[in-house]
C-alpha cells in the first residue's frame, strides 16, 4: 500500500528554498550591519564636532593625559574636559581660530560640546579606570598609541578575551605609576631586555601592590 502525503508537501521544496533564502539574507544583513567598525569598535573613528589632535597636544606639546582627563585616577570613568579647560590655553593660543568657535561658545554658554563617544564596552560590563590606573596599567594598554593620533579611533578590541589576557598575566602589562601616561615608555630600548625586565619587575609590582587579577564573572559583570 503506497503512502499518502498531504497536498501541502508538494510545496515543501519551494518552502524550504524560500525559507533558506530569507535566513541567508537575514544573516548576511546582520553580519553586514553589526560587523562594521561601529559595532566591533576596532577602527571606529567617528567625525567629531571639533577637530582635536592628540598628536599635537600630547606628542608634540607634551601635555599629560590627566590635564584633560582629570578624574581618571579617582573615578570609574575618564571624563571629557569642559570647554573651560581648553580655554585655559586657547584664550591666548589660536584664540580667534574659527575651528575653535564651538569651544568658545561652549565656554561662554556652558552648553556641552556634543562629542561622539569612541571607546565603549557593553552596558553589562563594569570597568573602573581608577582601579587600573592606580595599579600600574597605562592608558596605552587599552587605547593604543593615542598620543600619535590626529583623530582618535578605537585601536583595541576591548573584548572579554582581551581583558582576560591581561588579568591572567598582569605582570606583562604593569609599569611604574609615574610612567602611566608616558605611552612610549619601555624598560629598555633592547626589546629582549625590555621583555625580561617587564616580567621580573612586573611580578614584583604585582606582589607588592597586591594586584587582584580577578577572573571570576562578578568582577566585570555586576
DRENPA-3360 file (N, C-alpha, C; in nm, 2 decimals, always signed):
BEGIN
1 = XXXXXXXX = +0.09/-0.12/+0.00/+0.00/+0.00/+0.00/+0.09/+0.12/+0.00 ~ +0.07/+0.21/-0.10/+0.16/+0.33/-0.11/+0.12/+0.44/-0.01 ~ +0.22/+0.51/+0.04/+0.20/+0.62/+0.14/+0.13/+0.73/+0.07 ~ +0.04/+0.80/+0.15/-0.03/+0.91/+0.10/+0.02/+1.04/+0.18 ~ +0.07/+1.14/+0.11/+0.12/+1.26/+0.17/+0.02/+1.37/+0.15 ~ +0.01/+1.46/+0.25/-0.08/+1.57/+0.23/-0.04/+1.66/+0.11 ~ -0.14/+1.73/+0.05/-0.11/+1.81/-0.07/-0.01/+1.92/-0.04 ~ +0.00/+1.97/+0.08/+0.09/+2.08/+0.11/+0.24/+2.04/+0.09;
9 = XXXXXXXX = +0.26/+1.91/+0.10/+0.40/+1.86/+0.09/+0.45/+1.88/-0.05 ~ +0.36/+1.90/-0.15/+0.41/+1.93/-0.28/+0.48/+2.07/-0.29 ~ +0.45/+2.15/-0.19/+0.51/+2.29/-0.19/+0.63/+2.29/-0.10 ~ +0.66/+2.18/-0.04/+0.77/+2.17/+0.06/+0.91/+2.22/+0.00 ~ +0.95/+2.17/-0.11/+1.08/+2.21/-0.17/+1.08/+2.36/-0.19 ~ +0.97/+2.42/-0.24/+0.97/+2.56/-0.26/+0.97/+2.64/-0.13 ~ +0.90/+2.59/-0.02/+0.90/+2.65/+0.11/+1.04/+2.65/+0.17 ~ +1.11/+2.53/+0.15/+1.25/+2.52/+0.21/+1.34/+2.62/+0.13;
17 = XXXXXXXX = +1.32/+2.63/+0.00/+1.41/+2.72/-0.08/+1.39/+2.87/-0.03 ~ +1.26/+2.90/-0.02/+1.23/+3.04/+0.02/+1.28/+3.07/+0.17 ~ +1.25/+2.97/+0.26/+1.30/+2.99/+0.39/+1.45/+3.00/+0.40 ~ +1.52/+2.92/+0.33/+1.66/+2.92/+0.33/+1.72/+3.05/+0.28 ~ +1.65/+3.10/+0.17/+1.69/+3.23/+0.11/+1.67/+3.35/+0.21 ~ +1.55/+3.35/+0.28/+1.53/+3.45/+0.38/+1.62/+3.44/+0.50 ~ +1.65/+3.32/+0.54/+1.75/+3.31/+0.65/+1.89/+3.36/+0.61 ~ +1.93/+3.32/+0.49/+2.06/+3.36/+0.44/+2.07/+3.51/+0.43;
25 = XXXXXXXX = +1.96/+3.57/+0.38/+1.95/+3.72/+0.37/+1.96/+3.79/+0.50 ~ +1.89/+3.73/+0.60/+1.89/+3.79/+0.74/+2.03/+3.78/+0.80 ~ +2.09/+3.67/+0.79/+2.23/+3.65/+0.84/+2.33/+3.75/+0.77 ~ +2.32/+3.76/+0.64/+2.41/+3.85/+0.57/+2.39/+3.99/+0.61 ~ +2.26/+4.03/+0.62/+2.23/+4.17/+0.67/+2.28/+4.19/+0.81 ~ +2.26/+4.10/+0.90/+2.31/+4.11/+1.03/+2.46/+4.13/+1.04 ~ +2.53/+4.04/+0.97/+2.68/+4.05/+0.97/+2.72/+4.18/+0.90 ~ +2.66/+4.22/+0.79/+2.69/+4.34/+0.72/+2.67/+4.47/+0.81;
33 = XXXXXXXX = +2.57/+4.46/+0.90/+2.53/+4.58/+0.98/+2.61/+4.58/+1.11 ~ +2.62/+4.46/+1.18/+2.68/+4.46/+1.31/+2.83/+4.43/+1.31 ~ +2.88/+4.39/+1.20/+3.03/+4.37/+1.20/+3.10/+4.48/+1.14 ~ +3.04/+4.60/+1.13/+3.10/+4.72/+1.09/+3.19/+4.77/+1.21 ~ +3.28/+4.86/+1.19/+3.36/+4.92/+1.30/+3.28/+4.98/+1.41 ~ +3.16/+5.03/+1.38/+3.08/+5.10/+1.48/+3.04/+5.00/+1.59 ~ +3.03/+4.87/+1.55/+2.98/+4.77/+1.65/+3.10/+4.68/+1.70 ~ +3.19/+4.64/+1.61/+3.31/+4.57/+1.66/+3.41/+4.66/+1.72;
41 = XXXXXXXX = +3.39/+4.79/+1.70/+3.46/+4.90/+1.76/+3.60/+4.92/+1.70 ~ +3.68/+4.82/+1.67/+3.82/+4.83/+1.63/+3.82/+4.91/+1.50 ~ +3.89/+5.02/+1.49/+3.89/+5.10/+1.37/+3.79/+5.21/+1.37 ~ +3.69/+5.20/+1.46/+3.58/+5.30/+1.47/+3.64/+5.44/+1.49 ~ +3.61/+5.54/+1.40/+3.67/+5.67/+1.41/+3.56/+5.77/+1.36 ~ +3.47/+5.81/+1.45/+3.36/+5.90/+1.42/+3.41/+6.04/+1.39 ~ +3.34/+6.12/+1.32/+3.37/+6.26/+1.29/+3.32/+6.34/+1.42 ~ +3.42/+6.41/+1.48/+3.39/+6.49/+1.60/+3.35/+6.63/+1.56;
49 = XXXXXXXX = +3.27/+6.70/+1.65/+3.23/+6.83/+1.62/+3.34/+6.93/+1.62 ~ +3.45/+6.90/+1.69/+3.57/+6.99/+1.69/+3.69/+6.90/+1.67 ~ +3.78/+6.93/+1.57/+3.89/+6.85/+1.54/+4.00/+6.87/+1.65 ~ +4.03/+6.76/+1.72/+4.13/+6.77/+1.83/+4.24/+6.67/+1.80 ~ +4.36/+6.72/+1.79/+4.47/+6.63/+1.76/+4.55/+6.59/+1.89 ~ +4.54/+6.47/+1.93/+4.62/+6.42/+2.04/+4.77/+6.42/+2.00 ~ +4.80/+6.40/+1.87/+4.94/+6.40/+1.83/+5.00/+6.54/+1.85 ~ +4.93/+6.65/+1.83/+4.98/+6.78/+1.85/+4.99/+6.81/+2.00;
57 = XXXXXXXX = +4.88/+6.78/+2.08/+4.88/+6.82/+2.22/+4.96/+6.73/+2.31 ~ +4.96/+6.61/+2.28/+5.04/+6.51/+2.37/+5.18/+6.49/+2.32 ~ +5.19/+6.45/+2.19/+5.32/+6.41/+2.14/+5.41/+6.53/+2.12 ~ +5.36/+6.63/+2.06/+5.44/+6.75/+2.03/+5.46/+6.84/+2.15 ~ +5.35/+6.87/+2.21/+5.35/+6.97/+2.32/+5.38/+6.91/+2.46 ~ +5.36/+6.77/+2.47/+5.40/+6.71/+2.59/+5.29/+6.72/+2.70 ~ +5.17/+6.74/+2.67/+5.06/+6.75/+2.77/+5.03/+6.62/+2.83 ~ +5.02/+6.61/+2.96/+4.98/+6.49/+3.03/+4.83/+6.46/+3.01;
65 = XXXXXXXX = +4.80/+6.33/+2.99/+4.66/+6.29/+2.97/+4.57/+6.34/+3.08 ~ +4.63/+6.35/+3.20/+4.55/+6.38/+3.32/+4.51/+6.53/+3.33 ~ +4.57/+6.61/+3.24/+4.54/+6.76/+3.24/+4.39/+6.77/+3.19 ~ +4.36/+6.69/+3.09/+4.22/+6.70/+3.04/+4.13/+6.59/+3.10 ~ +4.18/+6.47/+3.12/+4.11/+6.36/+3.18/+4.14/+6.36/+3.33 ~ +4.10/+6.46/+3.40/+4.15/+6.48/+3.53/+4.09/+6.39/+3.64 ~ +3.98/+6.32/+3.60/+3.92/+6.23/+3.70/+3.96/+6.08/+3.69 ~ +4.05/+6.06/+3.60/+4.08/+5.92/+3.57/+4.15/+5.84/+3.69;
73 = XXXXXXXX = +4.21/+5.91/+3.78/+4.27/+5.84/+3.89/+4.18/+5.83/+4.01 ~ +4.06/+5.89/+4.00/+3.97/+5.89/+4.11/+3.83/+5.83/+4.08 ~ +3.80/+5.81/+3.95/+3.67/+5.77/+3.91/+3.67/+5.65/+3.83 ~ +3.55/+5.59/+3.82/+3.54/+5.47/+3.73/+3.55/+5.51/+3.58 ~ +3.52/+5.63/+3.55/+3.52/+5.68/+3.41/+3.63/+5.78/+3.39 ~ +3.67/+5.80/+3.26/+3.76/+5.90/+3.23/+3.69/+6.02/+3.17 ~ +3.68/+6.13/+3.24/+3.60/+6.24/+3.20/+3.65/+6.31/+3.07 ~ +3.55/+6.37/+3.00/+3.58/+6.46/+2.89/+3.60/+6.60/+2.95;
81 = XXXXXXXX = +3.70/+6.67/+2.91/+3.72/+6.80/+2.97/+3.62/+6.90/+2.93 ~ +3.59/+6.99/+3.02/+3.50/+7.10/+2.99/+3.57/+7.20/+2.90 ~ +3.49/+7.28/+2.83/+3.55/+7.38/+2.74/+3.63/+7.48/+2.81 ~ +3.60/+7.50/+2.94/+3.68/+7.60/+3.02/+3.83/+7.55/+3.03 ~ +3.85/+7.41/+3.03/+3.98/+7.36/+3.04/+4.06/+7.39/+2.91 ~ +3.99/+7.38/+2.80/+4.05/+7.41/+2.67/+4.09/+7.56/+2.67 ~ +4.00/+7.64/+2.72/+4.02/+7.79/+2.71/+4.13/+7.84/+2.81 ~ +4.18/+7.75/+2.90/+4.29/+7.79/+2.98/+4.41/+7.82/+2.89;
89 = XXXXXXXX = +4.42/+7.75/+2.78/+4.53/+7.78/+2.68/+4.48/+7.86/+2.57 ~ +4.36/+7.83/+2.52/+4.31/+7.89/+2.39/+4.25/+8.03/+2.41 ~ +4.25/+8.08/+2.53/+4.22/+8.22/+2.54/+4.34/+8.31/+2.50 ~ +4.45/+8.24/+2.48/+4.57/+8.31/+2.42/+4.62/+8.25/+2.29 ~ +4.62/+8.11/+2.29/+4.67/+8.04/+2.17/+4.55/+8.02/+2.08 ~ +4.57/+8.06/+1.95/+4.46/+8.05/+1.85/+4.33/+8.09/+1.90 ~ +4.33/+8.20/+1.97/+4.20/+8.25/+2.04/+4.09/+8.29/+1.95 ~ +4.13/+8.32/+1.82/+4.03/+8.36/+1.72/+4.01/+8.27/+1.61;
97 = XXXXXXXX = +4.07/+8.15/+1.62/+4.07/+8.05/+1.52/+3.92/+8.00/+1.50 ~ +3.87/+8.00/+1.38/+3.73/+7.96/+1.35/+3.71/+7.81/+1.39 ~ +3.82/+7.73/+1.39/+3.80/+7.59/+1.42/+3.76/+7.57/+1.57 ~ +3.79/+7.67/+1.65/+3.76/+7.66/+1.79/+3.63/+7.74/+1.83 ~ +3.55/+7.78/+1.73/+3.43/+7.86/+1.76/+3.34/+7.79/+1.85 ~ +3.32/+7.66/+1.83/+3.23/+7.58/+1.92/+3.28/+7.57/+2.06 ~ +3.41/+7.56/+2.08/+3.48/+7.56/+2.21/+3.45/+7.69/+2.28 ~ +3.47/+7.80/+2.21/+3.45/+7.93/+2.27/+3.30/+7.95/+2.31;
105 = XXXXXXXX = +3.21/+7.91/+2.22/+3.07/+7.92/+2.25/+3.03/+7.83/+2.37 ~ +3.09/+7.71/+2.38/+3.06/+7.62/+2.50/+3.11/+7.68/+2.63 ~ +3.23/+7.74/+2.62/+3.28/+7.80/+2.74/+3.20/+7.92/+2.79 ~ +3.15/+8.00/+2.69/+3.07/+8.12/+2.72/+2.93/+8.08/+2.77 ~ +2.87/+7.98/+2.72/+2.73/+7.95/+2.75/+2.71/+7.83/+2.84 ~ +2.81/+7.75/+2.86/+2.80/+7.63/+2.95/+2.74/+7.51/+2.88 ~ +2.70/+7.53/+2.75/+2.64/+7.42/+2.67/+2.75/+7.32/+2.63 ~ +2.74/+7.19/+2.67/+2.85/+7.10/+2.64/+2.87/+7.08/+2.49;
113 = XXXXXXXX = +2.99/+7.05/+2.45/+3.02/+7.02/+2.31/+2.97/+6.87/+2.29 ~ +2.90/+6.85/+2.18/+2.84/+6.71/+2.16/+2.95/+6.61/+2.11 ~ +3.05/+6.58/+2.19/+3.15/+6.49/+2.15/+3.08/+6.35/+2.12 ~ +3.14/+6.28/+2.02/+3.09/+6.14/+1.99/+3.18/+6.04/+2.07 ~ +3.12/+5.95/+2.15/+3.19/+5.86/+2.23/+3.26/+5.76/+2.14 ~ +3.39/+5.73/+2.16/+3.46/+5.64/+2.08/+3.48/+5.50/+2.15 ~ +3.54/+5.51/+2.27/+3.56/+5.38/+2.34/+3.44/+5.35/+2.43 ~ +3.40/+5.23/+2.41/+3.28/+5.18/+2.48/+3.28/+5.04/+2.50;
121 = XXXXXXXX = +3.23/+4.99/+2.62/+3.21/+4.85/+2.65/+3.06/+4.83/+2.67 ~ +3.01/+4.71/+2.65/+2.86/+4.69/+2.67/+2.81/+4.73/+2.81 ~ +2.69/+4.76/+2.82/+2.63/+4.81/+2.94/+2.64/+4.71/+3.06 ~ +2.65/+4.58/+3.02/+2.66/+4.48/+3.13/+2.80/+4.46/+3.18 ~ +2.90/+4.54/+3.13/+3.04/+4.53/+3.17/+3.08/+4.65/+3.26 ~ +3.14/+4.61/+3.37/+3.18/+4.72/+3.47/+3.33/+4.73/+3.45 ~ +3.38/+4.85/+3.43/+3.52/+4.88/+3.42/+3.55/+5.01/+3.50 ~ +3.65/+5.00/+3.59/+3.69/+5.11/+3.67/+3.83/+5.16/+3.63;
129 = XXXXXXXX = +3.83/+5.28/+3.57/+3.96/+5.34/+3.53/+4.05/+5.36/+3.65 ~ +4.00/+5.41/+3.76/+4.09/+5.44/+3.87/+4.16/+5.32/+3.93 ~ +4.09/+5.21/+3.93/+4.15/+5.08/+3.98/+4.27/+5.04/+3.90 ~ +4.25/+5.05/+3.77/+4.36/+5.01/+3.68/+4.48/+5.11/+3.67 ~ +4.44/+5.24/+3.66/+4.55/+5.34/+3.66/+4.63/+5.34/+3.78 ~ +4.57/+5.32/+3.90/+4.64/+5.33/+4.03/+4.71/+5.20/+4.06 ~ +4.70/+5.10/+3.97/+4.78/+4.98/+3.99/+4.87/+4.95/+3.87 ~ +4.91/+5.06/+3.80/+5.02/+5.05/+3.70/+4.98/+5.01/+3.56;
137 = XXXXXXXX = +4.85/+5.02/+3.53/+4.81/+4.99/+3.39/+4.80/+5.11/+3.31 ~ +4.88/+5.13/+3.21/+4.89/+5.25/+3.13/+4.77/+5.26/+3.04 ~ +4.74/+5.39/+3.00/+4.63/+5.42/+2.90/+4.66/+5.34/+2.77 ~ +4.79/+5.33/+2.73/+4.82/+5.27/+2.60/+4.77/+5.12/+2.59 ~ +4.76/+5.05/+2.71/+4.72/+4.91/+2.70/+4.58/+4.89/+2.64 ~ +4.49/+4.99/+2.67/+4.35/+4.97/+2.62/+4.32/+5.07/+2.50 ~ +4.39/+5.18/+2.50/+4.36/+5.28/+2.40/+4.46/+5.29/+2.28 ~ +4.57/+5.21/+2.30/+4.67/+5.22/+2.19/+4.75/+5.35/+2.20;
145 = XXXXXXXX = +4.83/+5.37/+2.09/+4.92/+5.49/+2.09/+4.83/+5.62/+2.05 ~ +4.75/+5.65/+2.15/+4.66/+5.76/+2.13/+4.74/+5.90/+2.12 ~ +4.86/+5.90/+2.17/+4.94/+6.02/+2.16/+4.99/+6.05/+2.02 ~ +4.97/+5.95/+1.93/+5.01/+5.97/+1.79/+4.89/+5.99/+1.69 ~ +4.77/+5.99/+1.75/+4.65/+6.00/+1.67/+4.61/+6.15/+1.64 ~ +4.59/+6.18/+1.51/+4.54/+6.31/+1.47/+4.39/+6.31/+1.51 ~ +4.32/+6.20/+1.48/+4.18/+6.19/+1.52/+4.17/+6.05/+1.60 ~ +4.11/+6.06/+1.71/+4.10/+5.94/+1.80/+4.02/+5.83/+1.73;
153 = XXXXXXXX = +4.07/+5.71/+1.73/+4.00/+5.59/+1.68/+4.01/+5.48/+1.78 ~ +3.92/+5.38/+1.77/+3.92/+5.26/+1.86/+4.03/+5.16/+1.81 ~ +4.14/+5.16/+1.89/+4.25/+5.08/+1.84/+4.25/+4.93/+1.89 ~ +4.19/+4.91/+2.01/+4.20/+4.77/+2.07/+4.05/+4.72/+2.08 ~ +4.04/+4.58/+2.08/+3.90/+4.53/+2.07/+3.82/+4.54/+2.20 ~ +3.89/+4.55/+2.32/+3.82/+4.56/+2.45/+3.72/+4.45/+2.47 ~ +3.75/+4.33/+2.41/+3.66/+4.22/+2.42/+3.69/+4.14/+2.55 ~ +3.61/+4.04/+2.58/+3.62/+3.97/+2.71/+3.76/+3.90/+2.70;
161 = XXXXXXXX = +3.80/+3.84/+2.59/+3.93/+3.77/+2.58/+4.04/+3.87/+2.59 ~ +4.02/+3.99/+2.54/+4.13/+4.09/+2.55/+4.15/+4.13/+2.70 ~ +4.04/+4.14/+2.78/+4.06/+4.17/+2.92/+4.12/+4.06/+3.00 ~ +4.07/+3.94/+2.97/+4.12/+3.82/+3.04/+4.27/+3.79/+3.01 ~ +4.31/+3.82/+2.89/+4.46/+3.80/+2.87/+4.54/+3.88/+2.96 ~ +4.50/+4.01/+2.99/+4.57/+4.09/+3.09/+4.55/+4.04/+3.23 ~ +4.43/+4.00/+3.26/+4.41/+3.96/+3.40/+4.48/+3.83/+3.43 ~ +4.50/+3.75/+3.33/+4.58/+3.62/+3.36/+4.73/+3.65/+3.37;
169 = XXXXXXXX = +4.78/+3.76/+3.32/+4.92/+3.78/+3.32/+4.94/+3.93/+3.34 ~ +4.90/+3.99/+3.45/+4.92/+4.14/+3.47/+5.07/+4.18/+3.48 ~ +5.15/+4.09/+3.51/+5.30/+4.12/+3.52/+5.35/+4.17/+3.39 ~ +5.29/+4.13/+3.28/+5.34/+4.16/+3.14/+5.29/+4.30/+3.10 ~ +5.20/+4.36/+3.18/+5.15/+4.49/+3.14/+5.18/+4.60/+3.24 ~ +5.20/+4.57/+3.36/+5.21/+4.66/+3.47/+5.34/+4.75/+3.46 ~ +5.33/+4.87/+3.50/+5.45/+4.96/+3.50/+5.45/+5.05/+3.61 ~ +5.56/+5.12/+3.64/+5.57/+5.22/+3.75/+5.46/+5.33/+3.73;
177 = XXXXXXXX = +5.41/+5.37/+3.85/+5.30/+5.47/+3.84/+5.33/+5.60/+3.77 ~ +5.46/+5.64/+3.78/+5.50/+5.76/+3.72/+5.52/+5.75/+3.57 ~ +5.49/+5.63/+3.51/+5.51/+5.61/+3.37/+5.37/+5.58/+3.30 ~ +5.26/+5.59/+3.38/+5.13/+5.55/+3.33/+5.09/+5.63/+3.20 ~ +5.12/+5.76/+3.20/+5.08/+5.84/+3.09/+5.19/+5.87/+2.99 ~ +5.31/+5.80/+3.01/+5.42/+5.81/+2.91/+5.40/+5.69/+2.82 ~ +5.32/+5.71/+2.71/+5.28/+5.60/+2.63/+5.39/+5.53/+2.55 ~ +5.50/+5.60/+2.54/+5.62/+5.54/+2.47/+5.72/+5.47/+2.56;
185 = XXXXXXXX = +5.69/+5.47/+2.69/+5.79/+5.42/+2.78/+5.81/+5.27/+2.77 ~ +5.94/+5.23/+2.78/+5.97/+5.09/+2.79/+6.08/+5.07/+2.89 ~ +6.10/+4.95/+2.95/+6.20/+4.92/+3.04/+6.34/+4.94/+2.98 ~ +6.35/+4.91/+2.85/+6.48/+4.92/+2.78/+6.46/+4.94/+2.63 ~ +6.55/+5.00/+2.56/+6.55/+5.01/+2.42/+6.57/+4.88/+2.35 ~ +6.63/+4.78/+2.42/+6.65/+4.65/+2.36/+6.53/+4.57/+2.39 ~ +6.46/+4.52/+2.29/+6.33/+4.45/+2.30/+6.34/+4.33/+2.39 ~ +6.45/+4.25/+2.38/+6.46/+4.13/+2.46/+6.48/+4.17/+2.61;
193 = XXXXXXXX = +6.56/+4.27/+2.63/+6.58/+4.31/+2.77/+6.46/+4.37/+2.83 ~ +6.38/+4.44/+2.75/+6.26/+4.50/+2.79/+6.16/+4.40/+2.84 ~ +6.15/+4.29/+2.76/+6.05/+4.18/+2.79/+6.09/+4.11/+2.92 ~ +6.22/+4.08/+2.93/+6.27/+4.01/+3.05/+6.25/+4.10/+3.18 ~ +6.29/+4.22/+3.16/+6.27/+4.31/+3.28/+6.13/+4.33/+3.32 ~ +6.04/+4.34/+3.21/+5.90/+4.36/+3.24/+5.84/+4.25/+3.32 ~ +5.88/+4.12/+3.29/+5.83/+4.01/+3.36/+5.88/+4.01/+3.51 ~ +6.01/+4.04/+3.52/+6.07/+4.03/+3.65/+6.02/+4.15/+3.74;
201 = XXXXXXXX = +6.03/+4.27/+3.69/+5.98/+4.38/+3.77/+5.83/+4.38/+3.78 ~ +5.76/+4.33/+3.68/+5.61/+4.32/+3.68/+5.57/+4.23/+3.79 ~ +5.63/+4.11/+3.81/+5.59/+4.02/+3.92/+5.61/+4.09/+4.05 ~ +5.72/+4.16/+4.07/+5.75/+4.23/+4.19/+5.64/+4.33/+4.23 ~ +5.60/+4.41/+4.12/+5.49/+4.51/+4.15/+5.36/+4.45/+4.17 ~ +5.33/+4.34/+4.10/+5.20/+4.27/+4.13/+5.19/+4.22/+4.27 ~ +5.30/+4.17/+4.32/+5.31/+4.12/+4.46/+5.31/+4.24/+4.56 ~ +5.39/+4.34/+4.53/+5.40/+4.45/+4.62/+5.27/+4.53/+4.63;
209 = XXXXXXXX = +5.20/+4.55/+4.52/+5.08/+4.63/+4.52/+4.95/+4.54/+4.54 ~ +4.98/+4.41/+4.56/+4.87/+4.32/+4.59/+4.76/+4.33/+4.48 ~ +4.80/+4.32/+4.36/+4.71/+4.33/+4.24/+4.62/+4.21/+4.23 ~ +4.49/+4.24/+4.23/+4.40/+4.13/+4.22/+4.35/+4.11/+4.08 ~ +4.42/+4.02/+4.01/+4.39/+3.99/+3.87/+4.27/+3.89/+3.86 ~ +4.15/+3.95/+3.90/+4.03/+3.86/+3.91/+3.99/+3.81/+3.78 ~ +3.94/+3.68/+3.78/+3.89/+3.62/+3.66/+3.75/+3.57/+3.67 ~ +3.69/+3.59/+3.79/+3.55/+3.54/+3.81/+3.45/+3.63/+3.74;
217 = XXXXXX = +3.34/+3.58/+3.71/+3.24/+3.66/+3.63/+3.20/+3.79/+3.70 ~ +3.18/+3.78/+3.83/+3.13/+3.90/+3.90/+3.22/+4.02/+3.91 ~ +3.35/+3.99/+3.87/+3.45/+4.10/+3.87/+3.41/+4.21/+3.77 ~ +3.35/+4.17/+3.66/+3.32/+4.26/+3.55/+3.17/+4.27/+3.52 ~ +3.10/+4.16/+3.55/+2.95/+4.16/+3.52/+2.88/+4.17/+3.65 ~ +2.83/+4.29/+3.68/+2.77/+4.32/+3.81/+2.63/+4.37/+3.80;
% end
